[in-house]
């Protein structure tokens, strides 16, 4: 495990992400939570949240789709891949080498 995890390597990071090639999200948390939305209004409320925590709270207020348990890991994988696909975060991830990375969120 990395003793001093880099705070930039979080799903809460401030990065623009594409979802379905159309909608831009402020952070990976926004993208992940928007995937739980069943309606356009829920999606918009999550997408427009000012902070990752706001997106998380908005996402937790929706009724999850019936197939969410089957889709959630795929959605998270897509969000993480998009987050680290290019740019400085990709370089940051590559510099970790073979070290074990672990989430450390409250």
N, C-alpha and C positions, 0 to 999 in steps of 0.2 A: 504494500500500500504506500502511496505517496504521502510522506509526512506533512508536507506543506502543499495541499491541493491548490492549484491555480484557480482563483475565483472566476476567471473568464471562461473556464471550461464547464459551465453549468447550463442547464436547460433554461435557466432564468436570464441568460445573457441577452444583451441588447443587440440583436442582429435581425436583418430583414430576411424572411424566409418565404419562398414560394410554396403555395399549396395548390395542387392541380394546375400549376402554371398560370394562375390568374390572381389570386388574392395574396397580398403581402401582409405578413404578420410582424408585429414589433419584436417578438421574441419566440423562442421555441415553446415556451409555456403557453403563449397565445395560440400557436398552431395546434398544440396537443389538445388544449381545452376546447378549441373550436371544433375539433373532430367529434366531440361529445354532443354537439348541438343537433337537435332534431328539426329546428325551424330556422328560417332565415333571420328572424329577429333575435333568436338566441345566439346565433353565429355572429351577428353584428355586435351585440352587446359584449361578447367575449373579445372580438377582434378590436373593438374600440376602447377596451379597458386601458387606462393610462399606465398601469404597472403590471409586471408579471403576477404579483399577488392579486391584483384586481381581476386579472384574467382567470386565475385559479379559483377565486371565489365565485366568479360568474359561471365558470364551468361546473363547479360543484352544486350550483343552484338549478341545473337543468336535470330533466329526467333522462337517464342514460338510454341510448338505443338498446334494443333487446340483444343485438349481436356485439355489444361493446366488449365483453370479455374475450371474444374471439378476435376482435380487431385491435385491441389496445396495444399489444406488443408490436404489431406491424406498424401502427401509427407512430409509436415512440421511436422505433427503428428508423422510419422515414424522416422524422423530425431531427434525430441525432445526425443522420447522414447528411441532411440538408445543412445543418448547422456547421458541420466540419468539412463540407465539400470543397471549399476553396478559401483563399484569403488567409489572414493572420491566424484565425482559429485552427485552420488546417495545419499550418506550420507549428503552432503550439502543440497540437495533438501529436504530430509526428516526432517532435522533440522529446516526448515522454518515452519513446522507445518501447521496450518490453515491460516497463513497470506496470504494476497493477493499479488501475484507477478505480476509485470507489466514490459513490455519492456520499456527501456529508451535509445534509440539509436538516434544518430544524423540524 
